[in-house]
Amino acid sequence: MTETQATEHLTVVDHPLVQHKLTLMRDVECSTKSFRQLLREISHLLAYEVTRNLPMTTVTVNTPLQPMEAPAIKGKKLALVSILRAGNGLLDGILELVPNARVGFVGLYRDPETLQPVEYYYKVPEAMEDRLTIVVDPMLATGNSTVAAVNRLKEGGARNIRFLCLLASPEGVARMKEAHPDVPIVTAALDDHLNDHGYIVPGLGDAGDRMFGTK
């Protein structure tokens, strides 16, 4: 098994630690506390993949022995954008690795009848056109919310966008590829299909409800 399975648009991170933690999260008996902790842990691992190929430069540093030219990330600080509310579970873990990142939020809920996203909040950092923007949401189900969030970010000037999720459906991946073929997706698993209610199958249920202990 390789560490990732990738196409131009989709990368599935099948590292053993990622897959093991995801299996624990899928279990209906996984407690709210454990679910939150596992999501934080798995976000660390997924963050390494979604930040792969960041633009680099060199800076001069003084080691205890001598000066040297050492690699450093180039350009403005990253922008991490959470699709509320469940995206915050991935956001917290990534911020532990990239604590200087700027943070934005897109508040969306899914209309239960139409399955279409309804926006209720939007706040992002300045100079989005100069930042790599990583959008996070645990579930890429119908793809409607993700497409709506990316639409808003592009309207705000973001040009270099990546999307990170825990689970994806084939329908959601296809929807994103159609609407935003320039936005690569990184996920821990590509599941089988969506059910009639727009939930990923076999999935893990509603990530927000399991994270926060709500119904």
C-alpha positions as CSV (number, residue, x, y, z in Angstrom):
1,M,0.0,0.0,0.0
2,T,1.3,3.4,-0.9
3,E,1.0,6.5,1.3
4,T,-1.3,8.2,-1.1
5,Q,-3.5,7.4,-4.1
6,A,-3.7,10.4,-6.3
7,T,-5.2,11.7,-9.5
8,E,-4.9,15.3,-10.7
9,H,-8.0,16.3,-8.8
10,L,-8.2,13.9,-5.9
11,T,-5.7,12.6,-3.3
12,V,-6.7,9.8,-1.0
13,V,-4.3,9.5,1.9
14,D,-4.2,5.8,2.8
15,H,-1.4,6.0,5.4
16,P,-1.9,3.2,8.0
17,L,-2.3,5.7,10.9
18,V,-4.9,7.7,8.9
19,Q,-6.9,4.6,8.1
20,H,-6.8,3.1,11.6
21,K,-8.0,6.3,13.2
22,L,-10.7,6.7,10.6
23,T,-11.9,3.2,11.4
24,L,-12.2,4.1,15.1
25,M,-14.2,7.2,14.2
26,R,-16.6,5.3,12.0
27,D,-17.6,3.0,14.9
28,V,-21.1,4.0,16.2
29,E,-19.8,3.3,19.7
30,C,-17.0,5.9,19.4
31,S,-17.7,8.5,22.1
32,T,-17.9,12.3,21.5
33,K,-14.7,12.8,23.4
34,S,-12.9,10.1,21.4
35,F,-14.3,11.4,18.1
36,R,-13.0,14.9,18.7
37,Q,-9.6,13.6,19.8
38,L,-9.3,11.3,16.8
39,L,-10.4,14.1,14.4
40,R,-7.7,16.3,15.8
41,E,-5.1,13.6,15.4
42,I,-6.1,12.7,11.9
43,S,-6.1,16.3,10.9
44,H,-2.4,16.5,11.7
45,L,-1.7,13.7,9.3
46,L,-3.9,15.0,6.5
47,A,-2.3,18.5,6.9
48,Y,1.1,17.1,5.8
49,E,-0.5,16.1,2.5
50,V,-2.6,19.2,1.8
51,T,0.5,21.4,2.4
52,R,2.7,19.4,0.2
53,N,4.4,21.4,-2.6
54,L,4.2,24.8,-0.8
55,P,6.3,27.4,-2.5
56,M,9.7,27.6,-0.8
57,T,12.6,30.0,-0.6
58,T,15.8,30.2,1.5
59,V,16.7,32.4,4.4
60,T,20.0,32.9,6.2
61,V,20.2,31.4,9.7
62,N,23.0,31.2,12.2
63,T,23.4,27.6,13.6
64,P,25.6,27.1,16.7
65,L,28.4,26.3,14.2
66,Q,28.1,28.7,11.2
67,P,25.6,30.7,9.1
68,M,23.7,28.7,6.4
69,E,21.0,29.2,3.7
70,A,18.1,27.1,4.9
71,P,14.7,26.4,3.3
72,A,11.6,28.3,4.5
73,I,8.0,28.7,3.2
74,K,7.6,31.5,0.8
75,G,5.0,34.2,0.6
76,K,2.1,35.4,2.8
77,K,0.8,33.2,5.7
78,L,-1.6,30.4,4.7
79,A,-5.3,31.0,5.0
80,L,-7.3,28.2,6.6
81,V,-11.1,28.5,6.0
82,S,-13.4,26.4,8.1
83,I,-16.9,25.6,6.8
84,L,-18.9,25.9,10.0
85,R,-19.5,24.1,12.1
86,A,-17.9,20.8,11.6
87,G,-14.9,22.3,9.8
88,N,-13.6,23.5,13.1
89,G,-12.6,20.0,14.1
90,L,-10.1,19.8,11.3
91,L,-9.1,23.5,11.7
92,D,-7.9,23.1,15.3
93,G,-5.6,20.3,14.5
94,I,-4.0,22.0,11.5
95,L,-3.4,25.2,13.5
96,E,-1.3,23.2,15.9
97,L,1.0,22.5,12.9
98,V,0.7,25.9,11.3
99,P,0.0,28.3,14.2
100,N,0.8,31.4,12.2
101,A,-1.9,30.7,9.6
102,R,-4.7,33.2,9.1
103,V,-8.2,31.9,9.7
104,G,-11.5,32.5,8.0
105,F,-15.0,31.0,8.4
106,V,-17.9,30.3,6.0
107,G,-21.2,29.5,7.8
108,L,-23.4,27.3,5.8
109,Y,-26.3,24.9,6.6
110,R,-27.9,22.5,4.3
111,D,-31.7,22.9,3.7
112,P,-33.1,19.5,4.5
113,E,-35.6,19.6,1.7
114,T,-33.5,20.9,-1.2
115,L,-30.1,19.8,0.1
116,Q,-28.9,23.2,-1.1
117,P,-26.5,25.4,1.1
118,V,-27.8,28.5,2.9
119,E,-25.1,31.0,4.0
120,Y,-25.4,32.7,7.3
121,Y,-21.8,33.9,8.0
122,Y,-18.7,34.9,6.1
123,K,-15.4,36.3,7.4
124,V,-12.0,35.8,5.9
125,P,-8.5,37.3,6.1
126,E,-7.4,40.2,3.9
127,A,-5.3,39.7,0.8
128,M,-6.8,36.4,-0.1
129,E,-5.4,36.7,-3.6
130,D,-1.9,36.4,-2.3
131,R,-2.5,33.4,0.0
132,L,-2.7,29.6,-0.4
133,T,-6.2,29.0,1.0
134,I,-7.0,25.6,2.5
135,V,-10.8,25.0,3.0
136,V,-11.7,22.4,5.6
137,D,-14.9,20.4,6.2
138,P,-14.9,16.8,7.4
139,M,-17.5,15.6,4.8
140,L,-17.7,16.1,1.1
141,A,-21.2,14.7,0.5
142,T,-23.3,16.3,-2.2
143,G,-20.6,18.9,-2.7
144,N,-23.1,21.8,-2.7
145,S,-21.8,23.5,0.4
146,T,-18.2,23.1,-0.6
147,V,-18.9,24.6,-4.1
148,A,-20.8,27.5,-2.5
149,A,-17.9,28.1,-0.1
150,V,-15.3,28.1,-2.9
151,N,-17.5,30.3,-5.0
152,R,-17.6,32.9,-2.2
153,L,-13.8,32.7,-1.7
154,K,-13.1,33.2,-5.4
155,E,-15.5,36.2,-5.3
156,G,-13.3,37.5,-2.5
157,G,-10.1,37.2,-4.6
158,A,-8.8,33.7,-3.6
159,R,-7.0,32.1,-6.5
160,N,-5.0,29.2,-5.0
161,I,-7.4,27.0,-3.1
162,R,-7.2,23.4,-1.8
163,F,-9.9,21.4,-0.1
164,L,-9.3,19.1,2.8
165,C,-11.9,16.6,4.1
166,L,-12.1,13.4,6.1
167,L,-14.6,11.6,3.9
168,A,-15.7,12.1,0.3
169,S,-18.5,10.7,-1.9
170,P,-18.1,10.0,-5.6
171,E,-21.0,12.4,-6.2
172,G,-19.3,15.2,-4.2
173,V,-16.0,14.7,-5.9
174,A,-17.7,14.9,-9.3
175,R,-19.6,18.0,-8.3
176,M,-16.4,19.8,-7.2
177,K,-14.5,18.7,-10.3
178,E,-17.3,20.1,-12.5
179,A,-17.6,23.4,-10.6
180,H,-14.0,24.0,-9.5
181,P,-11.6,21.8,-11.5
182,D,-8.7,24.0,-10.3
183,V,-9.3,23.0,-6.6
184,P,-7.5,19.8,-5.6
185,I,-9.2,17.6,-2.9
186,V,-7.3,15.8,-0.2
187,T,-9.3,13.2,1.8
188,A,-8.8,10.1,4.0
189,A,-11.3,8.0,2.1
190,L,-13.6,7.9,-0.9
191,D,-16.7,6.1,0.2
192,D,-19.3,4.3,-1.9
193,H,-22.3,6.6,-2.5
194,L,-24.8,9.0,-1.0
195,N,-28.2,7.8,0.4
196,D,-31.5,9.5,-0.2
197,H,-30.9,12.0,2.6
198,G,-27.5,13.1,1.1
199,Y,-25.4,11.2,3.7
200,I,-22.2,9.5,2.8
201,V,-22.5,5.6,2.9
202,P,-21.0,3.8,4.7
203,G,-19.7,7.1,6.2
204,L,-19.7,7.9,9.9
205,G,-23.0,9.8,10.3
206,D,-23.2,13.6,10.8
207,A,-19.6,14.7,11.7
208,G,-20.8,17.9,13.5
209,D,-23.3,16.0,15.6
210,R,-20.7,13.4,16.6
211,M,-18.1,16.0,17.3
212,F,-20.3,18.2,19.5
213,G,-22.7,15.6,21.0
214,T,-25.8,17.1,19.3
215,K,-28.6,15.4,17.4
